[in-house]
Amino acid sequence: MSKARSTEVVIVGGGPAGASCARELRKAGVECLVLDRERFPRLKLCAGWITPEVVADLEMDPAEYPHSFLTFAVTRAHIFGLNLPLRAPQHSIRRIEFDDWLLRRSGAEVIQHEVRQIERVAGGYHIDDVVRAKYVVGAGGTRCPVYRHLFRDANPRARELQAAVLEHEFPYKWRDGDCHLWFFERGLPGYAWYVPKQNGHLNVGIGGMAYRLKRSDGNIKQHWPHFLARLRRQGLIDGAAIEPGGYSYYLRAGVDIARLDDAFVVGDAAGLATRDMCEGIGPAVRSGILAARAISTGAEYSLESVPRYSLQNGVARRLLEYAYLRNAA
């Protein structure tokens, strides 16, 4: 574009945080525009586990959702040789479907654009030569350009809170419809998962705290073949080779600064994944909604209502938090 267009709010990132923010702004009658470097629907690595709280925050009726949606009556947690059935209902979705549906449902205009420069100017923000807006919301995940340009110096991330992940999602006629979680196997400072999806897909993956892996002179890749061997021994997958993709993100810290002037960060851009189950979708959705309400009503942007933990059991969540983060420098 030769001339930047103007809008009230520009949201950088069209995932669950950005789409939730856009929908809430549109409900309040606030003009907004979403920028994302990808064209939706796009492949997104993620276990795709969502909680009943996410469903409620999104005002989502599972019966009306037009894509894959599977409910687990039981989630099986495996820890130190014990098989513990967790009977709180949870759900799985496919991010390639879910994110596109959320973004379309928001009703916001979306422009495919990779943000390279953000300038603070009189009356707002200038995004490259594309958009000028009074408010900017960073919803672009761990590598969000809004965080990088405006928040990194004021709110640097703690390296001991970085989680490294390997995972793969693929078509598979699974036979076991339960979600399985394995904690701390072979010294992994984290957990592995087997998450079936409706309509014949499966997500398997492992995640661990990067700084603890490095301290032990290891890396997340060393754990992958052992994890696949376990899945095969238990008859959960066949012998086909599975090549995972990787990424990283940050667990929740104090998040002292999530707003600077009229700029906001939400979801993984703010580092909001829970400190027990490393869940990112719920905090992303809730923080996106809160940022939109702060913009539309002038309310304080507070993350106090964004849960720091996924589990209801206080003992279990603190034990997991301790196991992940003990001896943090």
N, C-alpha and C positions, 0 to 999 in steps of 0.2 A: 504494500500500500504506500502511496506517495504522501498521504495525509493521515495522521492518526485519528481514529474515531474516538468519541467521548462516551463514557458510560458512568454510572454512579459507582459500581463495584466491579472490579475485575478479579476473577478467581483463577489462580494458576494451578491447574490440576483438576481432572474430571473424575477421579475415583470417588469412593464413598464419602470422603470428607467434603470434597468440592461439590459433588452432586447434592449432598444433604444441605450444604450451605446455600446453594443456588435455589433449591426448592423452597427453603424457608424464606429467602429474600423475595422470591416471586409471590409467595403467599401473602407477604406483607406489602406487596406493590412496589418493591424496590427494583430498579433496573439493574441487571447484571449481565456479565459476559464471561464465559468460561474459555480459557486457553489451555490446550493440551498438545504436547508434541506428537501424540499418537492419534490415529483415526480409530474410533470405536465402531464395532466391538473389537477389542484388542486382547491378546493373550496376556494374562497376568498371573505370575507365580504366587500362589497362596493356597494354604490348606482349605480355605473356604468355610471355616467353622464360624457360625453365627449363633448368638445366644437369643433366648426369648426377649431380653432387654433390647437387643438390636431391632428385632421385629416390632416391638412396641414403639421405640423411638422413631422408626421409619413410618409408623402408621400403616403397616404392611399387613395385608390379609393373605396368608399363605395359600388359601384356596383360590385366590384371584391371580397369584403370581404365575406368569405364563411359561416359566422355565423350570429347570431341575431344582427340586427342593425335597430334601430327605430329612426326616426327623429320627433321631436316635433316642429310643426310650432308655437305653443303657449305653454308657461309655465305659470301656474296660481299661482301667489303669493298672499297669504292671510295674511294680517297684520292689526291688530286692527279693524277687522270687514270688511275691504275692500278686494275686489277681483280684483287684478290688473293683466290683461293679458300682459305678456311680449312676444313680437313678434319676438325676435331674435332666429333663429333656433338653437336647441341643439339636442344632440343625446344620446341614451342609448345603452349600450352593456352589455353582461354578462361576468364578469371577468374570470370565469372558462374557457370560450372560448377565450376571447380576449388575456389574458396573454399567454396562450399556443400558440396561433397563432403568437403573436409578437416574442416569444422566438424561435419558429421553423423558422420563417421568417429571423431571424438574421443570421442563418447559423452557430452559434457558438456551440462548443461542450459544453454539460451540464453534470455535475457530481452531483449526489445527495449526499450531505454531509453537516452535521451541523458543522459549524465552531466554534471551542472552543478556539483556541489560535492563535494570530497573533504576529509574532516577526519581528522587524526591524533588518535586517541583512545586511552585506556588499553587496551592489549591488541590494538591493530590500527588499522583504518581504517573510517570511516563514509562510505558513498557515498549522497549525497542521503538520502532516507528509504527506500531500497530494500534495501541490503545492508550488513552489518557483517562484516568479515573480518580475519583476522590478517595476511594478505599481500595486496598489490595489485600487479598486473602491468599496466603501460601498454603496450598493443599497438594503440593507436588511430591509428597513422600520424603524419604530420607535425603535425597539429592535436590530438594526443592530450591529453585533459584531465589525465591523470596527469602527463605531462611539464609541462603548463602550471601545474598547482597545486603540484607537489612538486619539480620538477627545473629549471625554467627559470632561476631565480636562481642555483642552484649550478652549472649546466652550460649557459650560454647558447650558442646556435648561432652559427657564424661565417657572416656574410652572403656571403662569397666562395665558400662551399661549397653555396649554394642553386642547384638546377637548376630551370629553368622548362620546361614540357612542353606541347605541343599534340598531340592524337592523336584518331583516330577508328577504331572497329571496326564493320564492317558486313557484311551478307551479300554475297558476291561470288564468281562462278565464275572464280577465278584460273586462269591458264594456266602461269605460272612458279611452280614449287613450291619454289624456293630462297628462303632468307632473304637480303635485301640490306641493307647498311649503307653510308651515305654520310657521310664525315667532313669537316668544316670547309668545306663548300661555301658560296660567296658570303660567306665570313667568319664563318659560324656557329660559335660557340665550343662545339661539341658535334657531334651527328650526327643523321642521319635514318634511318628504317627502313621496311622493307616486310616484314611477317611474315604469311605465309599460315597459316591455321588449317584443321584437318581439317573436313570436312563443310561446305565452302563459306562460310567467313568469312575476312576479311582485316583486319589492323590496320596502319595507316600512321601515322607520327608523326615529330615533330622535338623535340629537346631541346637546351638550351644553358645555359651558366652565366649566371645572371641579372645578376650584378654586371658582367660583361664586356659583356653586351648594353647595360646602362644606360650604361656608360662610353663606348660608341660612339654614344650617343644613339639607340639602337634598341630593339626589343623582339622577342620571339619571333614575334609575329603577322606581322611584315614578311617573315619567311622562308617562311611557309606557302604563298602562291601560287607562289613559285618552285619549291618542293618538288613541288607538284601538277603543275606544268608538266613537270618532269623525269619524273615517273612516267608522264605521258601520252605524252611523246616516246618513251619506251622501251617503250610498249605494255603497261605493267603495270596501268594502270587506264583506264577509259573517260573520257568528258568530263563525267560527272555531277558536280554540285557536292557538295563534301564539307565539312561544317561541323564543325570539331573542338571538343573540350572541353579544358579546361586545368587544370593543377594544378602544385604544386611540391613538392620534397623536398630532402633534404640528403645530400651525399656524406660519406664517412667521415672523421672527424677523430680526435683522440686518444680521445674518449669517456671522459674521465677519471672521470666519475661516472655509472654506470648503475644503481647501487643506493644507496638511502638508507634506513637502518633496514630495514624489511621491505617496502619499495616497490622495484619494478624497472621499467625501461623496456627494450623490445625492438624490433627491426625499425626502421621509419622513425621511430618515436617517439624512438629513440636516435640517429637519423641514421647508419645503417649501410650505405647504398648504396655499392657499390664505386667506387674512384677512377679506374678506367679505362673500364669499360663501363656504369657507373651502374646496375648490377644490384641490385635490392632484394629479390627473393623469396628467394634463397639465404641472405643474411644474416638475413632475417626468420625463416626456418624454424630456422636454427642457433641464433640467440639465444633464440628461444622455448623450444627444447629445453633449452638451458643454464640458463635461469632456472628452469624446472621442476625440473631436477636439483639446483640450489642449494637450492630450497625442500624437496624431498623427502629430500635426503641431508645437508643442512647444509654442502655444499661451497661454496667460494668462487664467486661469480658473476664469471667472467672472460670477456672477449670476445676473448682472444688467439687462439682457434681459429676465430673468425669471419673469413673472408678479407677482406682490404682490396682485393683485386684479383680480377677474373674471369679474365683471360688468364694462361696459363702462361708465355708468352714474356716474360721480364723486361724486355727492351729495348722491346718494343711497349707494354707497360702503362705504363712510365715515360714514354715519349714522349707517350702519350695524356694521362696525368696532368699533365704539364708544359704541354701545349697547352691544356688546360681551365683550369688554375689559375695560369699564369704571370702575373706582375705583380699578384698578389693583394695587397690592402692589409691 
